[in-house]
Amino acid sequence: MRKFRERETEIELGRAMGILQNIENRLKDLAIQLSEAAGQRFLPQNTLEVIQSYNTFISRLELTRDNLLKEAAEAETKVEEARVIYLEASRDRKVLDKLKERQQKEYKKAAAAAETKTLDDISGGVMARRAAAGD
């Protein structure tokens, strides 16, 4: 059950990171578009209408950028929350795995001691029968 929970939290962390990466990629593309639009805005052959169109386009890109930055901040918060949950689930599973290993070692040690005791009893009984038969 703990492994399942750890796996689920790992998947959720991956989703959150994927969303954040997608937003960051969109921001990079937007930065390129802004740079290109700013460079093209004041070319000598541009008319006033074209310059105004570029200004409107740049304003829309800046508004989109601002919205994406807000989304990125929210996504980063979700990634951090998912990371904390994942680390907690992973830690819980590791603790239980170590406890399970320790119990297995103790069981094997007890089983080996019981087997040794049984073999000692058997070999002691053989020696006693031989001694009794020799008398």
Backbone hydrogen bonds, N-H to C=O, Kabsch-Sander energy under -0.5 kcal/mol:
donor,donor_aa,acceptor,acceptor_aa,energy
5,R,1,M,-2.3
6,E,2,R,-2.7
7,R,3,K,-2.6
8,E,4,F,-2.7
9,T,5,R,-2.5
10,E,6,E,-2.2
11,I,7,R,-2.4
12,E,8,E,-2.3
13,L,9,T,-2.2
14,G,10,E,-2.3
15,R,11,I,-2.4
16,A,12,E,-2.4
17,M,13,L,-2.6
18,G,14,G,-2.4
19,I,15,R,-2.4
20,L,16,A,-2.2
21,Q,17,M,-2.6
22,N,18,G,-2.4
23,I,19,I,-2.2
24,E,20,L,-2.5
25,N,21,Q,-2.4
26,R,22,N,-2.3
27,L,23,I,-2.3
28,K,24,E,-2.0
29,D,25,N,-2.4
30,L,26,R,-2.4
31,A,27,L,-2.3
32,I,28,K,-1.9
33,Q,29,D,-2.3
34,L,30,L,-2.8
35,S,31,A,-2.3
36,E,32,I,-2.6
37,A,33,Q,-2.7
38,A,34,L,-2.6
39,G,35,S,-2.0
40,Q,36,E,-1.8
41,R,37,A,-1.5
42,F,38,A,-0.6
43,L,40,Q,-1.3
46,N,43,L,-1.8
51,I,47,T,-2.4
52,Q,48,L,-2.4
53,S,49,E,-2.2
54,Y,50,V,-2.5
55,N,51,I,-2.4
56,T,52,Q,-2.4
57,F,53,S,-2.7
58,I,54,Y,-3.1
59,S,55,N,-2.3
60,R,56,T,-2.3
61,L,57,F,-2.4
62,E,58,I,-2.5
63,L,59,S,-2.3
64,T,60,R,-2.5
65,R,61,L,-2.6
66,D,62,E,-2.4
67,N,63,L,-2.2
68,L,64,T,-2.6
69,L,65,R,-2.5
70,K,66,D,-1.8
71,E,67,N,-2.3
72,A,68,L,-2.7
73,A,69,L,-2.1
74,E,70,K,-2.1
75,A,71,E,-2.7
76,E,72,A,-2.6
77,T,73,A,-1.8
78,K,74,E,-2.2
79,V,75,A,-2.4
80,E,76,E,-2.4
81,E,77,T,-2.4
82,A,78,K,-2.7
83,R,79,V,-2.6
84,V,80,E,-2.2
85,I,81,E,-2.2
86,Y,82,A,-2.7
87,L,83,R,-2.8
88,E,84,V,-2.1
89,A,85,I,-2.4
90,S,86,Y,-2.9
91,R,87,L,-2.4
92,D,88,E,-2.4
93,R,89,A,-2.2
94,K,90,S,-2.4
95,V,91,R,-2.4
96,L,92,D,-2.3
97,D,93,R,-2.6
98,K,94,K,-2.3
99,L,95,V,-2.2
100,K,96,L,-2.6
101,E,97,D,-2.5
102,R,98,K,-2.5
103,Q,99,L,-2.5
104,Q,100,K,-2.2
105,K,101,E,-2.4
106,E,102,R,-2.4
107,Y,103,Q,-2.5
108,K,104,Q,-2.7
109,K,105,K,-2.5
110,A,106,E,-2.6
111,A,107,Y,-2.9
112,A,108,K,-2.5
113,A,109,K,-2.2
114,A,110,A,-2.4
115,E,111,A,-2.4
116,T,112,A,-2.5
117,K,113,A,-2.4
118,T,114,A,-2.5
119,L,115,E,-2.7
120,D,116,T,-2.5
121,D,117,K,-2.5
122,I,118,T,-2.6
123,S,119,L,-2.9
124,G,120,D,-2.6
125,G,121,D,-2.1
126,V,122,I,-2.1
127,M,123,S,-2.0
128,A,124,G,-2.0
129,R,125,G,-2.3
130,R,126,V,-2.5
131,A,127,M,-2.6
132,A,128,A,-2.4
133,A,129,R,-2.7
134,G,130,R,-2.2
135,D,131,A,-0.9
